[in-house]
Amino acid sequence: MSNLETIDSHFILFQGYTVFMQSEKPESYAVLVGGANLDILGFSQEALIHRDSNPGRVRFHAGGVVRNIAENLSRLGISTELIIATGSGIDGQYIRENCMAAGINIRHALTLKEEISSTYMAIMDSDGDMSIALSDMSTSTYITAEYLQCKKECITRADIIVADTNLNPEALEYLTSGFPNSRFCIDPVSVTKAKKIIPILSRIHTLKMNRLEAESICGFQIKSPVEFKQAGMFLLNKGVQHIFITSGRNSIYWVNQEDSGVFTPPTVPVINATGAGDAFTAGVVFSTLQKYSIDETLKFSTALAGLTISGESAVNSEVSLKKVRGFPG
């Protein structure tokens, strides 16, 4: 028996959960599929001493790669449809309320009665950079291929689809093969999870990753300028159309079917580096929708990332088009 049962024209029963099927679509919107979680962030007052108790402060925020991207896009004026899974407890309620407050549409989200929400714990050194983190994104596995079939109309009509690799391989396969006319932007999330996209590289329009994630995908070391170019050509030959490889705060290697280059962003004081990569991806997605040139895309995306790391949460609540365009750089 199928796990899907129609209740009426707007709702279905999916594995015991009532799920919204579809509604009127905005004129233009992005669909984002993947992880949403509770961020628990610790900030050390001094240089970290490992295996010891370090004085500092702890903050809670809503997080998750596609959730962060969705919030940035929403604050930039893009209509967003977020497909995530959260628990039904206070943690899930916090995430959902945070999304709604930021203008993110979560009518297609799945609420799980017997599960807690995914959680990300990170310790920041005194320079604001992440020292170590632990990620439990198990809730994202409930966004299955079968669940995404419930959202087919919403996904089909999107101007762009953004996904992260918190999804299981079957969901990524269905998403990228089931909507052949759609543009996909993928964020690999981590070195381990990046390997999930190797079978679907030919269907990816835009791929943003850091250097370590690129090494995991390409299967070879990437340190020198020659190796960055080799990675770019490897991914282009696999079918990816637009590639961005970030290298910490130093530079961004980019390549597409017409050209390639290295962009060095301006130096920005760091309060919290968490979310910088998500903000850069959001900038790339926004620029794609606005049909920006590569130069405009890089300047806008690095400005958004710079604005993000100047705040304490993974998404700066001050993000707006005016703020990003006026950010030094």
Buried (B, 14 or more C-beta within 10 A) or exposed (E): EEBBEEEEEEBBEBBEBEBBBBEEBBEEBBBBBBBBBBBBBBBBEEEBEEEEEBEBEEEEBBBBBBBBBBBBBBBBEBBBBBBBBBBBEEBBBBBBEBBEEBBBBBEBBBBBEEBBBBBBBBBBBBEBBBBEBEBBBBBBBBBBBBBBEBBEEBBBBBBBBBBBBBBBBEBBBBBBEBBEEBBBBBBBBBBEBBBBBEEBBEBBBBBBBBBBBBBBBBEEEBEEEEBBBBBBBBBBEBEBBBBBBBBEBEBBBBBBEEEBEBBEBEEBEBBBBBBBBBBBBBBBBBBBBEEBEBEEBBBBBBBBBBBBBBBBBBBBEEBBEEBBEEBEB
